[in-house]
Amino acid sequence: MSLSVSEIAREHSAFIYEQVDQIERTLHPSVTEDEELVRRALFAVRNKSVLFQRYIPTQKRLYIFVQDVSPPDVTIDFNHKLIVCSCPQDGMCRHKVSVILSLYQYLDSVQDWAANWREKKNVSLHVLAGERSPESWQTMVDEVMSHILRGEARLDSYLISTMADNALSKLKKHLPFEREWQPLYNIFMELSVLNIIWEYLTKTGSRMENDYFEYFFDRRYDSLQNHIQEITARSRLFAMDPFYDVLQKMVREFITQREGHINRRMNLYLLFWDTMFIERRRAIEELELIENATALENDVTAKVIKNMFFIILKNYDELKANLATIYEEQLLLYFGLAKFSVSKNDSLATELILKAILPYLNKFLNHYLQPGFRQSYVKKVSKLYENIALTEYEEQSLYSAFGVYGIQPFSMYLLKNKRYEEWAALHQLHPSSISYLESCGLREVIDEAPHATLPLYHFYAMEEVNQKSRLNYKQAVRIWKMMKSAAKKSGKVNFWSDYIQTVKEQNKRLRALQEELEKGNLLL
């Protein structure tokens, strides 16, 4: 080894301090397993069980051997800021901690660090978990999160998901033994951790408008959704009522006090009120609180929230009055309301909402929605509108708003109403490919009105011919075979004979095409 350990430690002090900080964030003294891990790591440091073997200056890589029951090898790559242990434990193991603390002792006092770390143990999570009350559960979350989110430093977005996973892994070690309590415990911990992280990010001005944050939220949302499905499938105990009250308050904080990502916050709010909070009394109480919240007096979102409770309480007059004014930029929220009313099997509310937003749909799709999302979103919107009956004028408005992004749903609508000639005209107006035609219902048109497909087959066959290659000529012949079958089915045998002879005559100079036509046996 070309350098002494003390020189290596001083040269890479920034990395070592960063790793010590990571240990403090990852390991919590209130968690029995974490306390035991640090205790064993300190034991290894005191007993000089950490043996520094060699250091390669050109690669800035340090190799260490730790004496243990199953002695592992630890490697530190200072260039890439990585520390790897050969033991089977994932994440922060006692060997990594002992190596970092062995290097840290050349920079500062390990004994002082250990004393300061242990002083952060305010309560025992195990004791709190045994008390089983909303207050004790919230104290558990606060204890763990206060250790992870220290100070008021901005968080890097890519760390948020890992921090949440770390906190939840510690809290889930105290999962109640009784199966009926487990989903509620998981929901409480997921929601509380999400709430605290969101509040911290807002307070510190950390970036939230990025893919990392959306990934973090979507993972937590999916997890909550799974736990809620699990809890609704089981009987509810009277002892759980106080926990439901606290959850209701937390969910309200998301919609009234947090900032940014309003669509995701609204989805979370709808999720709880659609599945967990089903009592009429609770809905009336929540509506009164929303109406009296001064922070929402001039908030457009408040109208949407009230509409949700008008659906729950079946107050259709208030709902209709509130739908008189709609803002295009808020249409995603209204679609969420429409899905909510569909899940409640409330056909009247669904019709009121979807017909109210119909005049604003065109501007929303073409101005507020990014082009990359329009195709997929039109499919979702089309499925929503299948739940209500529309007049002819309303149908025209809907599919006109969809434009080129709604060719497939419009095709299905035309087929549903047996308007086959209009179906063919639509696809002549917006040409695509045979495979796309099949996804839009070509087979049904062939079965019901084969004559309507003849102009389409002609168009696509000639498109292939115009490419002037044998491969395209072969494809043209395949299309003509389909056209031949459609002509035969529609009783246009004479038309087909005249048509294919005309094609051969007009393209007699294309020898390769003539050869493919002969092979195709296209004459009837």
Summary of the structure (lengths in Angstrom):
residues: 524
radius of gyration: 33.2
end to end distance: 87.9
largest distance: 99.2
contacts: 1533
relative contact order: 0.04
helix: 71%
strand: 4%
